[in-house]
Amino acid sequence: MGLDINSFASIWLVDFEFSAPPGEVPTPICLVAQEFRSGKNIRIWEDKLHELKAPPYPVGEDSLVVAYYAPAEMGCHLALGWSTPARVLDLYAEFKNMTNGKKLPCGAGLLGAMAWFGLDAIDANEKEGLRNLAIRGGPWTDSERKALLDYCESDVIALAKLLPVMLPHIDLPRALFRGRYTAAAARMERAGIPIDVDALSTLEANWEEVKRQLIEEVDAQYQVFENGTFKTERFAKFLATQDIPWPLLPSGHLALDEDTFSMMAKVHPSLGPLHQLRQTLSKIRTLKLEVGTDGRNRCMLSIFGSKTGRNQPSNSKFIFGAPNWLRGLVRPEPGKGLAYLDYCQQEFGIAAALSGDEAMQNAYHSGDPYLAFAKLAGAIPPDGTEATHPAIRDQYKGCALGVQYGIGAESLARQIGQPVHQAQRLLSLHHQSFPKFWAWSDSSIDHAMLLGNLYSVFGWMVHTGVDTNPRMLRNFPMQANGAEILRLACWLATERGITVCAPVHDAILIEASLDELESTILDAQRAMEEASQIVLDGFSLRSDAFVIHHPDRFLEERGREMWDSVWRIIGNLQVPGRV
């Protein structure tokens, strides 16, 4: 792109204070902006702010807008009806990138970044108190207004100190790609996810009785609960009677974490209802779904929150962090429809593209890479299908997915429900079938351990040390580049006027009027394909569409049984509620 900091006619450091109750769009309270070179300062209070038809600073290609966690500032632009800046530098994203994998003693917030560089900043307690004042909302006294403007300006002063010390660490062209995503994130947060609030309120009002009856019904098969509480010793006896081997912790106790339970439920389908019940009880206990007065689920997407650069919204506040069956609360408004557009076998495709393994690329382009792998290994005849060889395909699928994060033979054996020697054979077949992938994957780990870092195509970096898990490093290229692809897909789609309600790992949820839904789906899928081609040097990833028309709701097959059970119980309670 040939850009550096001197390419811009002006550089504006920007900070808003705003109020945003849970689930609501932000209401800007005040703005402070300062031109970095000249020191020109702008302070605007709420009444004057809402009178402006455009930003009081330039937002074109030749101007750079700098903020810390820029989706907040971009959300205020949208709330005021202003256009979003063409060039955004988010120092939060860049600080996360330059320290990713390192220990941050003071966190990744603005104060944490200032402390990292040894810069003076406002006291943390004072900052929290003033932020709470803004969240409280007005009316404010004259002294409170001044205090909020001064607080807002203190963050701008912090940006002025932080920018010069961070610039030597910033790859500006790639940083602007990340900055461009901040506006897309703000658009998605503003759109929100339509929720059936009547069903939600009915469910909340009756959850304790529903929970009691669910435990009673499901536990009739297992006998592992006592007074509503899961008992490990009872579960151990159940496993013994069913002759089900279960992974153990180093302490010798049963491993009961979600990942282990999920894996074992796939190997032993009889455990499926118990797994779903445990997952439901665990997640609903902390569920605090943020829904605005307009019936939209909105929460901070926490962009770049994970080590791989993916979004990390709160599981308790975000509907897609809840158990699968609760997605039935997602329901398009009258006259509208939703589409969940999901990349097909994204990680396999990314590995095939970046490794340059032609056999792996051909397997992806076949439409079913796991079936293709099994055929390549000679386990399924050339004319075999998923319908004719489902069990074998599942074994090869488990292997193909597992190798991307360094799975061992024993873990793979448990995951696919096969002896260790069969798992070892599958791993050997994967090495033989896709040698270029393995050479590339091994070299990625070598690079990370020798040079101390590993990075995505557009420069999202993780720093490594002697205690870094090699399995994380083997999976990092797929996850980090998957995050890059989704970010590009989101800003391509939102900039083209598509309403994206939410990003979900390797998928997006879009909304459109029913008469435009089909064409909007095609436009969004084109944006997703284009994003993959940009990151993967021309290699295209496919996507599937799960479409929901009003008055239907977002119900996948894996969640339908639990959803039906819950509403059958509520119906028997004769509780009013529209479902």
VOLUMTI-614894 format. One line per 2 residues: number of its first residue (from 1); their letters; for each residue x, y, z of C-alpha. Coordinates in pm, 1 decimal. Layout:
BEGIN
NUM = a = X:Y:Z  ...
END
This chain:
BEGIN
1 = mg = 0.0:0.0:0.0  302.4:230.0:34.3
3 = ld = 162.9:416.3:334.3  339.1:559.0:635.0
5 = in = 235.1:810.6:898.3  360.3:1099.1:682.3
7 = sf = 118.6:1001.9:404.7  -168.6:1174.2:585.7
9 = as = -256.0:1541.3:568.0  -398.4:1523.3:919.9
11 = iw = -394.8:1280.3:1211.1  -685.4:1307.1:1455.8
13 = lv = -684.7:1150.5:1801.0  -1048.2:1086.0:1892.6
15 = df = -1240.1:980.7:2202.3  -1612.2:979.3:2285.7
17 = ef = -1793.1:929.5:2611.3  -2129.6:763.0:2571.7
19 = sa = -2407.4:585.7:2753.6  -2518.5:239.6:2638.6
21 = pp = -2745.0:36.8:2869.7  -2726.0:-341.4:2810.5
23 = ge = -2856.5:-430.9:2465.5  -2898.0:-69.3:2351.5
25 = vp = -2715.5:134.9:2088.9  -2479.1:401.8:2227.4
27 = tp = -2591.4:757.7:2300.2  -2291.0:990.0:2259.9
29 = ic = -2238.6:1233.0:2549.7  -1929.5:1424.3:2449.5
31 = lv = -1638.4:1424.2:2209.3  -1279.3:1539.6:2235.4
33 = aq = -1054.2:1532.9:1927.0  -701.5:1662.2:1880.9
35 = ef = -495.8:1700.3:1565.0  -169.1:1522.5:1641.7
37 = rs = 73.7:1755.8:1466.6  -80.5:2099.7:1526.3
39 = gk = -232.8:2028.0:1866.8  -566.6:2176.7:1758.2
41 = ni = -823.3:2068.2:2016.9  -1201.8:2017.1:1987.4
43 = ri = -1432.3:1968.3:2288.5  -1803.4:1922.4:2218.2
45 = we = -2081.7:1847.3:2467.8  -2393.9:1641.6:2400.3
47 = dk = -2635.3:1912.6:2284.3  -2399.8:2059.1:2022.3
49 = lh = -2272.9:1714.3:1927.3  -2615.6:1595.0:1815.4
51 = el = -2664.9:1908.4:1604.9  -2364.4:1828.0:1384.2
53 = ka = -2443.1:1664.9:1050.4  -2085.0:1549.0:994.2
55 = pp = -1771.0:1490.5:1201.8  -1583.3:1806.7:1305.1
57 = yp = -1262.5:1652.5:1164.9  -1188.1:1515.7:816.6
59 = vg = -1258.6:1146.0:757.8  -1142.5:1102.8:398.0
61 = ed = -859.1:894.1:254.8  -593.8:1156.3:338.0
63 = sl = -683.6:1178.3:707.8  -601.7:923.1:979.6
65 = vv = -831.5:879.8:1279.3  -664.9:723.0:1584.1
67 = ay = -856.9:572.7:1876.7  -823.4:305.0:2145.1
69 = ya = -1076.9:25.5:2088.5  -1217.6:207.5:1787.6
71 = pa = -1551.3:18.9:1756.4  -1671.7:244.6:2041.0
73 = em = -1587.8:559.8:1843.4  -1725.4:411.2:1520.8
75 = gc = -2048.1:324.0:1705.4  -2082.0:688.5:1809.7
77 = hl = -2029.7:797.7:1449.2  -2315.2:570.3:1344.1
79 = al = -2537.3:687.8:1630.8  -2488.4:1049.3:1518.1
81 = gw = -2556.3:967.7:1154.9  -2197.4:1044.7:1054.8
83 = st = -1994.0:855.3:798.1  -1716.5:639.8:939.6
85 = pa = -1354.1:735.8:867.7  -1184.6:584.0:564.3
87 = rv = -861.5:532.5:760.1  -867.5:413.3:1121.0
89 = ld = -573.3:318.6:1339.4  -690.6:129.9:1647.6
91 = ly = -409.3:133.2:1902.5  -591.5:-132.9:2105.0
93 = ae = -569.1:-380.5:1814.3  -204.7:-290.7:1755.7
95 = fk = -113.9:-320.9:2124.4  -283.8:-661.4:2135.3
97 = nm = -92.2:-764.0:1824.3  249.6:-653.3:1948.7
99 = tn = 203.3:-822.8:2289.5  0.5:-1129.3:2185.6
101 = gk = 128.9:-1429.9:2378.1  309.6:-1218.2:2636.6
103 = kl = 198.7:-1159.0:2994.8  31.4:-821.5:3044.0
105 = pc = 57.4:-721.6:3411.9  -194.5:-435.8:3371.1
107 = ga = -417.0:-579.1:3097.4  -475.4:-467.3:2738.9
109 = gl = -686.6:-156.8:2810.5  -562.7:196.1:2755.6
111 = lg = -414.1:215.6:3105.6  -246.7:-121.0:3053.0
113 = am = -86.2:-0.3:2730.2  31.9:319.5:2899.3
115 = aw = 183.2:118.9:3184.2  354.5:-118.9:2938.7
117 = fg = 543.4:176.1:2789.7  601.1:346.9:3124.4
119 = ld = 375.9:643.5:3043.4  177.7:846.4:3296.6
121 = ai = -200.4:821.5:3280.7  -515.2:894.5:3479.0
123 = da = -559.4:691.5:3798.2  -752.4:367.7:3736.1
125 = ne = -1003.7:432.9:4016.2  -1067.7:785.3:3892.4
127 = ke = -1116.4:651.9:3538.5  -1365.6:391.1:3655.5
129 = gl = -1563.0:646.7:3853.2  -1591.0:885.3:3559.1
131 = rn = -1680.6:604.1:3320.8  -1958.0:499.7:3558.8
133 = la = -2078.5:860.5:3559.0  -2108.7:847.9:3180.6
135 = ir = -2286.3:511.1:3191.4  -2531.1:647.2:3450.1
137 = gg = -2661.7:899.5:3199.8  -2786.9:1253.6:3254.3
139 = pw = -2890.7:1498.1:3357.1  -2550.3:1621.8:3470.4
141 = td = -2449.3:1923.3:3674.2  -2209.1:2178.6:3528.3
143 = se = -1923.9:2031.8:3730.5  -2009.9:1679.8:3607.9
145 = rk = -2013.9:1796.9:3246.6  -1671.2:1954.4:3290.0
147 = al = -1540.7:1642.0:3464.2  -1661.3:1419.0:3177.6
149 = ld = -1510.5:1644.8:2911.9  -1182.0:1656.4:3104.8
151 = yc = -1189.1:1278.1:3140.5  -1256.8:1239.2:2769.6
153 = es = -966.0:1472.7:2697.0  -737.5:1275.6:2928.1
155 = dv = -783.1:972.3:2701.1  -694.3:1185.9:2398.3
157 = ia = -381.8:1308.9:2578.8  -297.5:944.1:2648.7
159 = la = -332.7:865.6:2276.8  -96.0:1153.3:2196.5
161 = kl = 165.4:997.3:2426.7  102.7:641.7:2310.7
163 = lp = 107.5:693.1:1932.9  476.6:795.9:1900.0
165 = vm = 606.4:507.4:2111.1  388.3:251.7:1934.0
167 = lp = 451.9:364.4:1576.2  789.2:186.4:1542.3
169 = hi = 608.8:-141.1:1624.1  319.2:-87.6:1380.9
171 = dl = 302.1:-219.9:1024.6  73.2:61.4:911.6
173 = pr = -76.0:-84.4:590.4  -181.5:-401.8:771.9
175 = al = -288.8:-201.8:1077.1  -530.2:-8.3:854.8
177 = fr = -683.2:-339.4:745.3  -750.6:-411.9:1110.6
179 = gr = -876.8:-56.8:1160.3  -1118.2:-98.0:872.5
181 = yt = -1276.5:-387.4:1058.5  -1359.0:-164.1:1356.8
183 = aa = -1625.8:16.3:1153.4  -1770.1:-317.7:1041.6
185 = aa = -1778.5:-432.8:1404.9  -1966.9:-116.2:1501.2
187 = rm = -2219.7:-174.7:1221.1  -2276.2:-532.4:1336.6
189 = er = -2311.0:-431.9:1701.5  -2561.8:-164.6:1598.6
191 = ag = -2766.1:-409.1:1387.9  -2795.7:-668.8:1663.2
193 = ip = -2971.4:-1005.8:1652.2  -3354.4:-1020.1:1653.6
195 = id = -3481.9:-1206.5:1959.8  -3828.6:-1341.8:2042.0
197 = vd = -3858.9:-1144.6:2365.8  -4195.3:-1299.6:2458.3
199 = al = -4043.5:-1647.8:2449.6  -3735.6:-1523.8:2636.5
201 = st = -3939.8:-1368.0:2918.7  -4155.8:-1680.8:2948.3
203 = le = -3847.8:-1899.5:2963.6  -3681.8:-1679.0:3226.5
205 = an = -3995.1:-1667.8:3442.4  -4026.8:-2045.8:3451.1
207 = we = -3670.5:-2166.9:3424.2  -3638.8:-2311.8:3775.7
209 = ev = -3935.2:-2544.0:3725.3  -3828.5:-2625.8:3369.4
211 = kr = -3479.6:-2710.3:3496.3  -3618.7:-2936.3:3767.5
213 = ql = -3830.8:-3130.7:3521.6  -3554.5:-3151.1:3260.3
215 = ie = -3317.8:-3303.7:3515.8  -3588.5:-3546.7:3624.3
217 = ev = -3663.6:-3654.8:3266.4  -3306.1:-3685.7:3139.6
219 = da = -3164.4:-3837.3:3457.6  -3413.4:-4121.3:3449.8
221 = qy = -3172.8:-4286.0:3203.5  -2851.0:-4213.0:3394.1
223 = qv = -2925.6:-4169.6:3766.8  -2631.2:-3932.0:3815.0
225 = fe = -2806.8:-3632.6:3977.3  -2894.3:-3587.3:4341.8
227 = ng = -3122.0:-3302.3:4448.9  -3056.2:-3128.5:4119.1
229 = tf = -2677.9:-3160.5:4141.0  -2454.6:-3371.9:3914.8
231 = kt = -2260.6:-3624.5:4124.2  -1924.3:-3741.6:3994.6
233 = er = -1926.5:-4065.5:4191.1  -2266.1:-4160.8:4048.2
235 = fa = -2141.5:-4083.8:3698.0  -1835.7:-4303.3:3755.3
237 = kf = -2065.7:-4593.3:3851.5  -2277.3:-4533.8:3540.4
239 = la = -1968.0:-4544.8:3318.6  -1858.2:-4869.1:3481.2
241 = tq = -2196.8:-5034.9:3427.0  -2195.3:-4924.9:3060.5
243 = di = -1828.5:-5024.2:3012.0  -1741.9:-4675.8:2881.7
245 = pw = -1371.8:-4580.9:2924.2  -1338.7:-4214.1:3020.3
247 = pl = -1036.2:-3978.3:3003.5  -874.7:-3901.2:3337.7
249 = lp = -697.8:-3597.0:3476.6  -337.9:-3630.0:3605.6
251 = sg = -495.4:-3652.8:3952.2  -680.1:-3968.5:3847.3
253 = hl = -1022.8:-3803.5:3860.1  -1266.2:-3803.7:3567.0
255 = al = -1211.0:-3519.7:3317.2  -1552.0:-3348.5:3314.2
257 = de = -1471.6:-3033.3:3117.1  -1695.4:-2934.9:2825.0
259 = dt = -1448.1:-3037.5:2553.6  -1406.2:-3386.5:2697.9
261 = fs = -1780.1:-3436.3:2750.6  -1852.6:-3314.1:2397.5
263 = mm = -1595.0:-3549.3:2247.4  -1719.0:-3848.3:2446.9
265 = ak = -2081.9:-3776.1:2356.5  -1984.8:-3797.3:1988.9
267 = vh = -1812.4:-4131.4:2044.3  -2098.3:-4261.6:2262.1
269 = ps = -2423.8:-4106.4:2131.0  -2616.2:-4246.0:2429.1
271 = lg = -2447.3:-3971.6:2634.9  -2587.1:-3697.3:2409.5
273 = pl = -2890.6:-3600.2:2623.2  -2678.4:-3589.2:2939.5
275 = hq = -2413.6:-3376.8:2768.5  -2673.1:-3130.4:2641.9
277 = lr = -2835.4:-3109.9:2984.8  -2500.7:-3041.5:3157.8
279 = qt = -2412.7:-2779.9:2898.3  -2752.0:-2614.4:2940.6
281 = ls = -2735.3:-2607.2:3320.9  -2382.1:-2469.1:3315.8
283 = ki = -2438.8:-2193.1:3061.3  -2784.2:-2080.3:3167.9
285 = rt = -2664.0:-2037.4:3525.3  -2456.7:-1740.7:3409.2
287 = lk = -2674.2:-1631.0:3114.9  -2728.5:-1255.1:3108.6
289 = le = -2841.7:-1209.4:2750.4  -2828.3:-839.4:2663.2
291 = vg = -3144.9:-747.0:2473.6  -3243.5:-389.3:2395.2
293 = td = -3590.1:-236.9:2406.9  -3616.0:-304.1:2032.7
295 = gr = -3575.7:-678.6:2092.3  -3218.5:-696.8:1961.3
297 = nr = -2935.2:-886.2:2127.5  -2636.7:-651.6:2132.8
299 = cm = -2311.2:-684.1:2320.2  -1951.4:-583.6:2269.6
301 = ls = -1794.3:-816.5:2013.6  -1454.4:-787.2:2185.4
303 = if = -1264.5:-780.4:1857.6  -915.3:-933.4:1859.5
305 = gs = -1001.1:-1081.7:2198.4  -852.3:-1426.4:2140.8
307 = kt = -490.7:-1523.1:2084.4  -571.4:-1606.0:1721.9
309 = gr = -731.5:-1264.3:1667.6  -1090.6:-1383.6:1664.8
311 = nq = -1374.8:-1195.4:1830.8  -1441.7:-1300.5:2188.2
313 = ps = -1785.3:-1173.4:2296.6  -1915.3:-1272.2:2638.3
315 = ns = -2076.1:-1618.2:2628.2  -2328.9:-1502.5:2887.6
317 = kf = -2436.3:-1191.4:2691.7  -2424.9:-1320.3:2333.2
319 = if = -2697.0:-1555.3:2204.9  -2441.4:-1755.5:2004.8
321 = ga = -2248.4:-1822.2:2324.4  -2555.0:-1993.8:2474.7
323 = pn = -2645.5:-2364.6:2430.7  -2743.5:-2449.4:2072.8
325 = wl = -3110.3:-2502.8:2149.0  -3144.5:-2148.1:2282.1
327 = rg = -3074.7:-2017.9:1932.0  -3445.3:-2088.8:1882.2
329 = lv = -3495.0:-1749.2:2048.4  -3347.5:-1592.3:1733.0
331 = rp = -3645.4:-1504.1:1515.6  -3666.5:-1266.6:1217.3
333 = ep = -3905.6:-975.3:1240.6  -4224.3:-967.2:1028.6
335 = gk = -4142.0:-920.2:661.7  -3779.3:-1018.6:710.9
337 = gl = -3556.9:-1320.9:695.1  -3219.5:-1429.5:829.8
339 = ay = -2942.6:-1637.7:676.8  -2658.1:-1805.2:863.3
341 = ld = -2371.5:-1821.2:613.2  -2105.2:-2065.8:722.2
343 = yc = -1770.5:-2134.1:554.0  -1750.2:-2500.4:449.4
345 = qq = -1459.7:-2690.2:607.2  -1279.9:-2357.2:648.1
347 = ef = -976.3:-2482.1:840.0  -911.7:-2768.8:597.8
349 = gi = -934.6:-2527.6:303.5  -698.9:-2276.1:466.0
351 = aa = -443.9:-2550.1:538.4  -468.2:-2675.1:180.5
353 = al = -422.4:-2327.3:33.7  -138.0:-2203.4:254.2
355 = sg = 58.0:-2528.7:244.9  33.6:-2554.6:-132.7
357 = de = -54.7:-2923.4:-99.2  -223.0:-3004.8:-433.7
359 = am = -374.2:-3329.7:-304.8  -527.4:-3143.8:-12.2
361 = qn = -655.4:-2868.7:-241.4  -815.1:-3125.6:-471.0
363 = ay = -974.8:-3291.2:-168.7  -1125.6:-2957.8:-64.3
365 = hs = -1251.8:-2880.3:-415.0  -1419.6:-3223.2:-430.1
367 = gd = -1688.4:-3084.2:-197.6  -1622.9:-3337.7:78.8
369 = py = -1254.5:-3334.5:180.8  -1300.7:-3602.8:446.5
371 = la = -1453.2:-3846.2:198.2  -1178.3:-3754.9:-49.6
373 = fa = -912.4:-3827.1:214.1  -1064.5:-4169.0:280.9
375 = kl = -1068.4:-4243.7:-92.3  -710.6:-4123.5:-132.8
377 = ag = -610.1:-4360.1:147.3  -797.1:-4648.4:-19.5
379 = ai = -1047.8:-4689.0:265.7  -1348.2:-4602.6:47.3
381 = pp = -1390.4:-4697.7:-320.6  -1394.4:-4417.1:-581.4
383 = dg = -1772.4:-4437.1:-615.2  -1833.4:-4439.2:-237.5
385 = te = -2039.7:-4168.3:-69.6  -2111.2:-4041.3:279.2
387 = at = -2434.5:-4241.1:268.2  -2259.1:-4567.6:177.8
389 = hp = -1961.5:-4530.4:415.5  -2065.1:-4294.8:700.1
391 = ai = -1859.8:-4456.8:976.8  -1535.1:-4463.3:780.3
393 = rd = -1584.8:-4103.7:665.3  -1635.7:-3995.5:1027.8
395 = qy = -1306.2:-4158.9:1128.4  -1116.9:-3982.0:851.3
397 = kg = -1293.3:-3656.6:934.2  -1184.0:-3686.3:1297.2
399 = ca = -827.4:-3744.1:1183.0  -826.3:-3458.3:927.5
401 = lg = -955.5:-3210.8:1184.7  -741.1:-3340.3:1468.9
403 = vq = -407.4:-3319.5:1290.7  -455.0:-2945.0:1247.4
405 = yg = -399.5:-2900.7:1620.1  -148.4:-3180.3:1669.3
407 = ig = -373.3:-3456.0:1800.7  -196.1:-3771.7:1917.6
409 = ae = -294.1:-4131.4:1852.2  -447.0:-4191.1:2196.7
411 = sl = -661.0:-3877.0:2186.1  -771.0:-3949.8:1830.7
413 = ar = -860.4:-4305.7:1928.5  -1088.5:-4177.2:2204.7
415 = qi = -1240.5:-3918.2:1972.7  -1331.2:-4163.6:1695.8
417 = gq = -1403.3:-4459.4:1924.0  -1136.9:-4683.4:1770.6
419 = pv = -831.3:-4872.2:1901.2  -506.5:-4678.0:1929.3
421 = hq = -344.3:-4878.2:1648.5  -624.0:-4771.6:1410.1
423 = aq = -579.4:-4408.0:1510.9  -204.5:-4436.1:1453.7
425 = rl = -272.7:-4586.3:1112.3  -500.1:-4295.3:1021.2
427 = ls = -234.8:-4044.1:1123.9  23.9:-4227.1:910.4
429 = lh = -215.2:-4225.7:615.8  -263.6:-3851.0:657.0
431 = hq = 115.6:-3800.5:643.5  134.5:-4013.1:329.1
433 = sf = -163.0:-3847.9:159.8  -69.1:-3485.4:230.5
435 = pk = 313.0:-3462.6:260.8  334.2:-3094.8:158.8
437 = fw = 89.5:-3000.9:432.5  302.2:-3174.5:694.2
439 = aw = 623.3:-3013.9:571.7  455.8:-2671.3:587.1
441 = sd = 297.3:-2735.8:927.4  625.9:-2860.5:1076.2
443 = ss = 813.7:-2561.8:935.0  558.9:-2325.8:1093.7
445 = id = 638.4:-2469.6:1436.3  1012.0:-2452.8:1363.6
447 = ha = 978.3:-2086.4:1265.3  782.6:-2003.9:1578.7
449 = ml = 1023.0:-2174.3:1815.3  1340.9:-2047.2:1645.3
451 = lg = 1233.8:-1687.0:1579.6  990.8:-1642.7:1867.2
453 = nl = 678.7:-1558.5:1668.9  424.7:-1678.8:1415.6
455 = ys = 191.5:-1462.8:1212.5  -102.3:-1466.2:971.6
457 = vf = -104.4:-1344.4:612.0  -193.7:-991.3:723.8
459 = gw = 39.6:-984.0:1019.0  -160.8:-1097.6:1322.2
461 = mv = 123.3:-1220.6:1540.9  164.1:-1451.0:1837.3
463 = ht = 485.6:-1447.0:2039.4  628.2:-1775.3:2159.8
465 = gv = 847.1:-1892.0:2445.1  984.2:-2211.6:2593.8
467 = dt = 646.6:-2290.5:2751.6  440.0:-2236.9:2433.5
469 = np = 221.9:-2534.8:2343.8  328.8:-2674.7:2002.0
471 = rm = -30.4:-2787.0:1940.9  -145.7:-2425.2:1957.3
473 = lr = 123.6:-2330.0:1707.9  20.9:-2603.4:1464.2
475 = nf = -338.1:-2478.6:1471.4  -254.4:-2106.5:1474.7
477 = pm = -219.4:-2056.7:1095.2  -566.7:-2198.8:1032.5
479 = qa = -734.6:-2008.7:1315.2  -556.1:-1675.9:1267.3
481 = ng = -606.4:-1673.0:892.4  -964.8:-1785.1:941.7
483 = ae = -1006.9:-1477.0:1158.4  -849.3:-1262.1:883.8
485 = il = -1091.9:-1403.7:628.0  -1396.0:-1340.3:845.1
487 = rl = -1286.2:-982.9:919.4  -1251.9:-908.6:549.5
489 = ac = -1585.2:-1075.5:476.0  -1754.3:-858.4:739.9
491 = wl = -1618.2:-529.5:614.2  -1678.0:-618.0:249.5
493 = at = -2038.2:-714.7:327.6  -2122.1:-422.9:557.3
495 = er = -1957.9:-165.9:328.8  -2177.9:-296.2:46.2
497 = gi = -2488.5:-226.7:248.7  -2559.6:-581.0:370.2
499 = tv = -2700.1:-596.6:722.7  -2474.3:-832.4:915.3
501 = ca = -2629.0:-903.8:1254.9  -2332.0:-1089.9:1398.0
503 = pv = -2006.1:-1268.4:1318.9  -1993.3:-1621.8:1463.4
505 = hd = -1647.8:-1785.0:1447.7  -1638.0:-1880.4:1075.2
507 = ai = -1989.3:-1763.2:985.2  -2200.3:-1449.7:959.8
509 = li = -2569.4:-1394.6:1032.6  -2731.3:-1158.6:782.8
511 = ea = -3077.3:-1001.3:764.0  -3286.5:-872.5:473.4
513 = sl = -3646.2:-815.9:371.8  -3808.2:-1134.4:242.0
515 = de = -3826.9:-1003.9:-115.3  -3452.2:-925.4:-113.5
517 = le = -3326.9:-1214.2:98.8  -3223.3:-1446.0:-185.4
519 = st = -3021.9:-1180.6:-369.9  -2867.6:-1056.3:-44.4
521 = il = -2752.7:-1408.6:38.6  -2577.9:-1432.0:-298.8
523 = da = -2413.3:-1091.3:-247.9  -2294.0:-1188.3:99.6
525 = qr = -2157.3:-1521.1:-20.9  -1970.1:-1340.9:-297.7
527 = am = -1814.8:-1114.6:-33.5  -1716.8:-1420.4:172.0
529 = ee = -1559.4:-1588.7:-130.0  -1373.8:-1269.1:-223.3
531 = as = -1240.2:-1241.4:131.8  -1100.8:-1595.0:114.2
533 = qi = -936.6:-1523.7:-221.0  -766.4:-1210.5:-83.3
535 = vl = -617.5:-1394.4:214.7  -543.5:-1723.3:38.0
537 = dg = -391.7:-1580.7:-281.4  -681.1:-1670.7:-509.6
539 = fs = -795.9:-1991.6:-339.6  -1174.3:-1986.7:-286.5
541 = lr = -1361.3:-2114.6:17.2  -1723.4:-2220.3:-20.9
543 = sd = -2006.7:-2130.7:215.2  -2341.3:-2285.0:307.1
545 = af = -2660.8:-2094.6:379.6  -2910.8:-2182.7:652.7
547 = vi = -3213.9:-1963.0:581.4  -3487.5:-1861.2:827.5
549 = hh = -3803.0:-1683.1:709.4  -4043.7:-1508.7:943.2
551 = pd = -4225.0:-1649.0:1138.6  -3979.4:-1940.7:1169.2
553 = rf = -3697.3:-1936.3:1419.5  -3326.0:-2030.7:1419.4
555 = le = -3343.3:-2398.7:1513.2  -3073.1:-2641.2:1406.9
557 = er = -3139.0:-3013.0:1425.1  -2889.3:-3064.1:1709.0
559 = gr = -3087.8:-2827.2:1930.4  -3443.2:-2908.5:1829.1
561 = em = -3502.0:-3195.7:2073.1  -3406.1:-2987.6:2377.8
563 = wd = -3604.8:-2687.3:2252.4  -3914.5:-2905.9:2206.6
565 = sv = -3868.4:-3060.7:2551.6  -3843.8:-2720.6:2719.7
567 = wr = -4156.9:-2584.8:2553.7  -4349.2:-2905.7:2615.8
569 = ii = -4275.7:-2861.5:2986.7  -4378.3:-2494.6:2975.3
571 = gn = -4693.3:-2587.7:2789.1  -4782.4:-2841.3:3056.8
573 = lq = -4737.0:-2569.5:3317.6  -5006.7:-2375.5:3128.3
575 = vp = -4791.2:-2064.6:3133.1  -4893.7:-1799.4:2881.8
577 = gr = -4629.2:-1730.6:2621.2  -4605.0:-1696.4:2247.9
579 = v = -4370.0:-1955.1:2092.6
END
